[in-house]
Every structure is written in C-alpha cells, then in structure tokens.
C-alpha cells in the first residue's frame, strides 16, 4: 500500500513542490513519510518542511535504507552527477522515478546497478492542486505491478497517461509546458482588459474562469474542438471577428509552433543524454 511507502525528492524546485503539495493534500502518502533534499539550500528545505509538514534533510543526513521511492527532481544537467553520488547506496527493490525532462530512461539505467527499476514521469505544475496531466513511461526493468503502483501514486496529482518513451517529447510539448501557454494567454488578456478599464484581479478571474469553463466543456461533451468553436461563432459576430484577428496575426500557427518548439527542445536534450 502507498500509505506504507516512504518517498524522497532529490531536488527541491517548483516541480518537486507541486508534487509534494499534491501528495500531501490527497493523503496518498502521509507527509511524515515524504522527504526532500538538495545539494546546499537549507533554507529551501526548511521552507518546504514548514509548509507541508514533510522532512527536509541534507544529502549527508539522507539514509537510503529506509526509502522505497526515489524521485529525481533536479535539473536535467544535474542528473548524472546525482546518480553517481547515490547509486551505490541503492537497494534492488527501490523504485527510481525521474521528472527530468529530456533524460531517457536508459540513460538513467546505465548509471544505476543492473536491474534497478526506473520509471520516467512527466507531471506539470498543476500537480499542486491535483489537476496535472501526467505521463508515465516505465523503463526496461519496470514490471506491470510497478507501473500500476506509479500510476496510482501519480493519480494524486491529477490524470495519468501511460505512454511509450518515443511519445514523451510531444507530451512534454503539450502537457509539460502547456500551463505556461495558458498563463501567457491570460497575461495578454489581462493587459487588454486593463487598457479597457478593468482592474487586474477582475480580468484575471474572468479569463481564468473562461478557460476553466471551456476546458470542462471539452471534457464533458463529445464534440471536437472545431465543433465547439463553431457553436460559439456566429457569422459576422464578435467571436468571428476575434478569430479572424487571431488567424490574421498567426494565432493558430503560433500555438502549434509553441508545442513543436517545446517538443523539439525535449528531443535535443534527449539526444544529448544518448551520446
């Protein structure tokens, strides 16, 4: 049972915090069984400990004998050095989860003892409120039982998708980076709303509620995005004018290029670690 598992986050950045928040809020794993460490920032560890009731420990204090799940939550460039630091401390039954974008499972596996279980995961920062779209990709030593356990664990962060590793880059472009695209959209809606006399708080709430409503329509209705868009768009109406402006200024192409750009960067990172 997950309530009997102990988890350590190696890395204490925003993604680690989002995942910790999701786990603590759902009670999937008791907060006292969650640990976090980083290389040197004791202040950050204390902050997470005070906020979520977890344990912030230094790398030197970390006892790997009492850990079931190890989550690699550091920057991709730091993965190799971290693996070298703790690989000899591992037990065969421990599961390694990696949120490091662009770092393939086989790259992680080659720095670990033979047969060590690795699963790549890609949540997004909406984990903090239990609304992440999260992908998991089991490594070559991960059994179906381990994959099921990881899906169960990640479900506390939101909706989970089991995908093949060669689809991880495009998933990153859509879901991993996706929240930033919507925040960027609201930034610009907020700017226009302010120019037209609305205060920031009001236009922010209007914009966020509009996106939330549209998202719920997508999840609950059978129509395609195009069909739902057409339902909103009356000929020569306000929505048509807005969509025409989007098309004229390359809005659709910009969205596609954003997803492709993020996926391309993920592939570039992947190829770097495959060398």
N, C-alpha and C positions, 0 to 999 in steps of 0.2 A: 504493500500500500504506500502511496506517495506520502501520507502523513508520517510514515516511519523513515522517510529518506532525509538525508542531510545534503545540502547544496552549498557550493562555494562559487562565487563570481570572481574570476581573475580579471580585474578591471572594474572601475567604479565610475564610468562615464554616464552619459544620458541614457544609453540603451540599457545598461545594467540597472539603472534606477527605475526605468519604465517597467522592466521585467520584475524587479523586486516588488514594486508597487502592486502590479497585477497579482503576483503570488500571495502577497500579504493580504490584500483586500478580499481575495476569494477564500483564503484559509486552506488552499490546496496543500501547502506545506507550512507548518507553524513557523512564525517569524524567528523563534529561538533556534530553529534548525537551518536558518539561512545565514551564510557568512559572506563577507565581501573583503577583498584585499586589493591593494595596488602596490606599485613599486615604492612610493615615497610620500604620498599626500595623506598624512594622518588626519588633517583637518577634514578632508572629504569623507574619510571613513567614519569619523565621529559624527558628521552631519547625517549620513545615511543611517547610522546606528540610532541617533536621536529621533529621526523622523519615522523610521519604520520598525524599530524595536528588534532589529537584526544585530548580528555581531560583526563589528569592524575589526579586523585583525591585520597585523603586519605580515609580510611574506615569511618572515623568520618565525613568527608565532604559529603559523598555519600547520596543523597536524593532519596530513593526508590519510592517516589510518582510520579516521572517523568520518570520512566523506564518501557519499555514494555517487553524487553527480557533480561534475566539474564543468563550469560554463566559461568558455573563453570569450571574454567581453572586452578585450583590449583592442587597440588599433591594429589593423592587419599587419602593419610593418613590425609590430612587436610580438607577433605570434611565435615566430621561430625561436627567438631568444627566450620567451617564456616557456615554450615546450622543452627546450634544452635545460632550463632551470629545474622543472619539476618532474620530468619524465621518469627519472629513476626512483621517484617517491611513490609511483602509482601501484595500485593493486589490480590484478587481472579483471575483477568484476566491476570496476568503476567505469562509469559512462562519461565520455567527453562530449559535450555539446559546444559547438562553435557558432558564434554570431558574426565572425569576422568576414566581412563582405569580400568576395573575390578569392578567398582562400579555399581551394578544393579539398575534399575530404582526404584524398590520397596523399596530398602534401602534408596534412596534419599527421596521418597514419605513419608516414615514413620517419617521423621524429619521435614516435612512441614505441613501446615494447610491442613485439609481434602479437597480433590478435586483439589489441586493445580496441574497444568499441568506440566509434566516433559517429556522431550524427550532426550534420550541418543544419542550422536553423536560421530562419530569416524572419524575425518579427519586425514590427515597426513601432514607433514611439507611442502609438495609440494603445499599446500594451498597458500603459499607466492607468487607463480607465476600462480595461477589459474589452477593447474594441479593435485589437490588432487583426490584420490579415497576416497569418504566419505560415511560412513554408517549412517543411522538414524534409531532409534528404539523408537517408541512412547511408553510412559508409559500408565497406565490403564485409566488415565483421559484425554488423548490427543485425540481430535476429528480428523476426516479426514481433516477438514479445517486447523487445527493446523499443522498436518503432512505435508500438501501441502505447507503451509507457510514456514515451516522449510526447506523443500526440495528446495523451491525457494531461500531461503536465502543461503543455503549451496551450491547452484549451482554456486555462485560467487567464490567458492573455487575450482571448478572442476566438476567431475561427481559424482552424488549422487545415492546411492542404499538404498532402503527401505528394511530392513531385520528384522527378528524375533530376539528377545533377545538371544535365545539359540545359535544363529549363530554369535554373536558378538565376542566371543573369537577367533574363527578361522578367522574372518575378521581382527581382531587385528593382528593375526599372519602373515597374508598375506599382508594387505594394511597398517595397522597402523605402523608396524615395518618394512615393506618391503623396504622403501627407504634406510634404513641402510644397508640392504643386498647388494644392488647395489653399494652403496658408498664403502662398504668393498671390493666388487669385483674390482672396479676401483682402489682402493688403491693398490691392488696386481698387477693389470695390469700396473699401474704406476711404481711400484717397478721394475718389469721385464723390462719395456721399458727403464727405466733409466740405468739399468745394461747393456743394449744393446746399449746405446749411445744416446737415445732420451732425450731431456730435459723434465722436469716435465710438463710444460704447453702444449707442443705438444702432449705427450702421454695421458694427461688428456683429451684434446679435442678430440683426436682420439677415446678414449674409450667411452666418453660420447656420441659422435655422433653415434658410432656403436650401443650402447644400444638404443638411440633415434630412429635410423632407424629400428632396429629390432622390437621395440615397435609399431612403425607406421605400419609396415608390419602386425603385429598381429591384429591391429585394423582395417585395411583396406582390408585384404584378408580373404577368407573363410576357408583356410587350417588350420588344427590343428597345435599346436606347433611341434609335431613329424613330420608332413609332411613338414613343413617349414625347420626344421632341416635337414631332408633328402635331400631337394633340394640343401642345401649348401654343403652337404657332398659327395664328390667324393670318390669312392673306392681307398684306398691306398694314398689319398691325404693329404694335410696339415690339413684340418679340421678333417678328420678321426683320424689323429694322435693326435690332440688336444683333441678330445672327448674320445679317448682311454685312454689318460692320466688322464682326469677328472674321468672317470669310475674307473680306477685303483687306484686312490687316494681317492675314495669315494665322488666325487663331487656331484653327484645326491643325494646320501643319506644325505650329509651334508646340502643341500638346504632343503630337506624335514624335517630334524631334526631341522633346524632353525625355520621353520614355526611352527612345533609342539611344540618346546620349548617356543616360544612366546605365543602361544595359551594356553599352559599348565600353564604358569605363570599368564595369564589373568584369567583362571579358578580358580587358587589358590587365587588370590586377590578377585575374586567374592565370593568364599566360605567363606573367612574371613569376608566380609561385610554382609553375610547372617546369621551370628551367632546371 
